[in-house]
């Protein structure tokens, strides 16, 4: 694969990442009231999830799998924009790949753990004690798998990756500077959104509900990155090759 093909492939992968994240997400919003349902009582969540059947489980699986695509995407982008004056990019790429794994693990609880809990909870043969135990297990899985792994660790590492990549883009002839600045603008939103996570364990904790804004802005940036790589003029690729 020559350099131009590598750049185009990376662009396609970023666009595919955005599509595969948004299609299952839209289905979850429509069929499962996601992600507002996360703040509903456990009884309501498990009952609604069980009612969604296999289709909802498969949608959750695709959503979790799509998050993994950030790993190859970040690695390919590293090859595209890495240079001797961007030594921090290797660390940022590692963080991006680790973020993909953690966020996928967090989301996959809806495909492999919650269905089991939902079935137990809604089973007419289950005792009151069983249902109470299911509620405790759900809360533990949700708090650790979702809040700690997927949101806190996953999103913090994602912010670090975005910061490192955006700074490297400022030095790359393949991107306009505004593309890098668009990525940098999403970083504070990711970090400020962490207040929502602390509010789950600290009553009365002030929080800024900006995570959804940060996520949407970040996905727009990903799409812009993908399109920019598809439209990179050949002369910029040649110029970059001479610099390297």
C-alpha positions as CSV (number, residue, x, y, z in Angstrom):
1,X,0.0,0.0,0.0
2,X,1.5,3.3,-1.1
3,X,1.2,6.5,1.0
4,X,-1.7,7.9,-0.9
5,X,-3.6,4.6,-0.5
6,X,-2.8,4.6,3.2
7,X,-4.2,8.1,3.6
8,X,-7.4,7.3,1.7
9,X,-7.9,4.0,3.6
10,X,-7.6,5.9,6.9
11,X,-10.1,8.4,5.8
12,X,-12.6,5.7,4.8
13,X,-12.1,4.0,8.2
14,X,-12.9,7.2,10.1
15,X,-16.1,7.8,8.1
16,X,-17.0,4.1,8.6
17,X,-16.4,4.6,12.4
18,X,-18.8,7.5,12.6
19,X,-21.5,5.6,10.6
20,X,-21.2,2.4,12.6
21,X,-21.4,4.4,15.9
22,X,-24.5,6.4,14.9
23,X,-26.6,3.7,13.2
24,X,-26.9,1.5,16.3
25,X,-27.0,4.5,18.6
26,X,-30.0,5.9,16.6
27,X,-31.8,2.5,16.9
28,X,-31.1,2.4,20.7
29,X,-32.6,5.9,21.0
30,X,-35.7,4.9,19.1
31,X,-36.2,1.4,20.6
32,X,-34.8,1.7,24.1
33,X,-34.9,5.4,25.0
34,X,-31.1,5.4,25.2
35,X,-29.4,7.1,26.9
36,X,-32.0,8.8,29.0
37,X,-33.1,5.3,30.2
38,X,-29.9,5.0,32.1
39,X,-31.3,7.4,34.7
40,X,-34.5,5.4,35.1
41,X,-35.3,2.9,37.9
42,X,-33.7,-0.5,37.5
43,X,-37.1,-2.2,37.3
44,X,-38.0,-0.1,34.2
45,X,-34.6,-0.6,32.5
46,X,-34.6,-4.3,32.8
47,X,-38.2,-4.7,31.8
48,X,-37.7,-2.5,28.7
49,X,-34.5,-4.3,27.8
50,X,-36.1,-7.7,28.0
51,X,-39.0,-6.6,25.9
52,X,-36.6,-5.5,23.2
53,X,-35.6,-9.1,22.6
54,X,-32.8,-10.4,20.4
55,X,-32.9,-7.3,18.1
56,X,-32.0,-5.0,21.1
57,X,-29.2,-7.4,22.1
58,X,-27.7,-7.4,18.6
59,X,-28.0,-3.6,18.3
60,X,-26.1,-3.3,21.6
61,X,-23.4,-5.7,20.3
62,X,-22.9,-3.7,17.1
63,X,-22.7,-0.5,19.1
64,X,-20.0,-2.0,21.4
65,X,-18.1,-3.5,18.4
66,X,-18.2,-0.2,16.5
67,X,-16.3,1.4,19.4
68,X,-13.4,-1.0,18.7
69,X,-12.9,0.6,15.3
70,X,-11.2,3.5,16.9
71,X,-8.2,1.3,17.6
72,X,-7.2,0.6,14.0
73,X,-8.3,4.1,13.0
74,X,-6.0,5.7,15.6
75,X,-3.1,3.4,14.5
76,X,-3.5,4.2,10.8
77,X,-3.8,7.9,11.6
78,X,-0.5,7.7,13.5
79,X,1.2,6.4,10.4
80,X,-0.3,9.2,8.3
81,X,0.7,12.2,10.5
82,X,3.7,10.9,12.6
83,X,6.9,13.0,12.3
84,X,10.1,13.5,14.3
85,X,8.6,16.7,15.9
86,X,5.6,14.8,17.2
87,X,7.1,12.4,19.8
88,X,4.0,12.6,22.0
89,X,1.9,11.1,19.2
90,X,2.9,7.5,20.1
91,X,1.6,8.0,23.6
92,X,-1.6,9.5,22.3
93,X,-2.1,6.6,19.9
94,X,-1.7,4.1,22.7
95,X,-4.3,6.1,24.7
96,X,-6.7,6.1,21.8
97,X,-6.4,2.3,21.3
98,X,-6.8,1.7,25.0
99,X,-9.9,4.0,25.1
100,X,-11.5,2.0,22.3
101,X,-11.0,-1.3,24.3
102,X,-12.4,0.2,27.5
103,X,-15.4,1.8,25.9
104,X,-16.2,-1.4,24.0
105,X,-16.0,-3.4,27.2
106,X,-18.3,-1.0,28.9
107,X,-20.8,-1.1,26.1
108,X,-20.7,-4.8,25.7
109,X,-22.3,-5.3,29.1
110,X,-25.6,-4.6,27.3
111,X,-24.9,-7.5,24.9
112,X,-23.6,-10.1,27.3
113,X,-24.5,-9.2,30.9
114,X,-27.7,-7.2,31.0
115,X,-29.7,-9.7,28.9
116,X,-29.0,-12.4,31.6
117,X,-30.1,-10.0,34.4
118,X,-33.2,-8.9,32.5
119,X,-34.3,-12.4,31.9
120,X,-33.8,-13.3,35.6
121,X,-35.6,-10.2,36.8
122,X,-38.7,-10.6,34.5
123,X,-39.0,-14.4,35.0
124,X,-42.3,-15.0,36.8
125,X,-40.6,-17.9,38.6
126,X,-37.9,-15.6,40.2
127,X,-38.4,-14.9,43.9
128,X,-38.3,-11.5,45.5
129,X,-34.9,-12.3,46.8
130,X,-33.6,-13.1,43.3
131,X,-35.0,-9.8,41.9
132,X,-33.4,-7.8,44.7
133,X,-30.1,-9.6,44.0
134,X,-30.4,-8.8,40.3
135,X,-30.9,-5.1,41.1
136,X,-27.7,-5.0,43.2
137,X,-25.7,-6.8,40.5
138,X,-27.1,-4.5,37.8
139,X,-26.1,-1.4,39.8
140,X,-22.6,-2.8,40.4
141,X,-22.1,-3.8,36.7
142,X,-23.5,-0.5,35.5
143,X,-21.4,1.6,37.8
144,X,-18.1,-0.2,37.2
145,X,-18.5,-1.3,33.6
146,X,-20.3,1.8,32.4
147,X,-19.2,4.7,34.6
148,X,-15.7,3.7,35.6
149,X,-14.5,1.8,32.5
150,X,-16.5,3.1,29.6
151,X,-17.1,6.7,30.7
152,X,-14.4,7.8,33.1
153,X,-11.4,5.9,31.8
154,X,-12.6,5.5,28.2
155,X,-13.5,9.2,27.8
156,X,-10.5,10.6,29.6
157,X,-8.2,8.6,27.4
158,X,-10.2,9.7,24.4
159,X,-9.7,13.3,25.4
160,X,-6.0,12.7,25.7
161,X,-5.9,11.0,22.3
162,X,-7.9,13.8,20.7
163,X,-5.5,16.4,22.2
164,X,-2.4,14.6,21.0
165,X,-3.7,14.0,17.5
166,X,-5.0,17.6,17.1
167,X,-1.7,19.0,18.1
168,X,0.0,16.7,15.5
169,X,-2.4,17.8,12.9
170,X,-1.3,21.5,13.4
171,X,2.1,20.4,12.2
172,X,0.8,18.2,9.3
173,X,0.5,19.5,5.7
174,X,-2.3,17.1,5.2
175,X,-4.8,19.1,7.3
176,X,-6.0,22.6,7.4
177,X,-5.4,24.2,10.8
178,X,-9.1,24.6,11.5
179,X,-9.5,20.8,11.5
180,X,-7.0,20.5,14.3
181,X,-8.7,23.4,16.3
182,X,-12.1,21.7,15.9
183,X,-10.6,18.6,17.6
184,X,-9.0,20.7,20.4
185,X,-12.3,22.4,21.1
186,X,-13.9,19.1,22.1
187,X,-11.3,18.3,24.7
188,X,-12.6,20.7,27.4
189,X,-16.1,19.3,26.9
190,X,-15.0,15.7,27.5
191,X,-13.2,16.8,30.7
192,X,-15.9,19.0,32.1
193,X,-18.4,16.2,31.4
194,X,-16.6,14.1,34.0
195,X,-18.5,16.1,36.7
196,X,-21.6,14.1,35.7
197,X,-19.8,10.9,36.7
198,X,-18.8,12.2,40.1
199,X,-22.4,13.3,40.7
200,X,-23.4,9.6,40.6
201,X,-21.6,9.0,43.9
202,X,-21.5,12.5,45.5
203,X,-25.0,13.8,46.3
204,X,-25.4,17.5,45.4
205,X,-22.2,17.5,43.3
206,X,-22.4,20.4,40.8
207,X,-22.3,19.1,37.3
208,X,-22.1,20.4,33.7
209,X,-24.2,18.3,31.3
210,X,-21.9,18.8,28.3
211,X,-20.9,15.2,27.6
212,X,-23.5,14.8,24.9
213,X,-22.4,18.1,23.2
214,X,-18.8,16.9,23.4
215,X,-19.7,13.6,21.9
216,X,-21.6,15.1,19.0
217,X,-18.9,17.7,18.3
218,X,-16.2,14.9,18.5
219,X,-18.1,12.8,16.0
220,X,-18.4,15.8,13.6
221,X,-14.7,16.2,14.0
222,X,-14.1,12.5,13.2
223,X,-16.2,12.9,10.0
224,X,-14.3,16.0,9.0
225,X,-11.0,14.2,9.5
226,X,-12.1,11.3,7.3
227,X,-13.4,13.6,4.6
228,X,-10.2,15.7,4.7
229,X,-8.1,12.6,4.2
230,X,-10.1,11.5,1.2
231,X,-9.7,15.0,-0.3
232,X,-6.0,15.5,0.4
233,X,-4.4,16.9,-2.8
234,X,-1.7,14.6,-4.2
235,X,0.9,17.4,-4.0
236,X,0.5,17.6,-0.2
237,X,1.2,13.9,0.0
238,X,4.4,14.3,-2.1
239,X,5.4,17.3,0.1
240,X,4.9,15.2,3.2
241,X,6.9,12.4,1.8
242,X,9.8,14.7,1.0
243,X,9.7,16.1,4.6
244,X,9.8,12.6,6.0
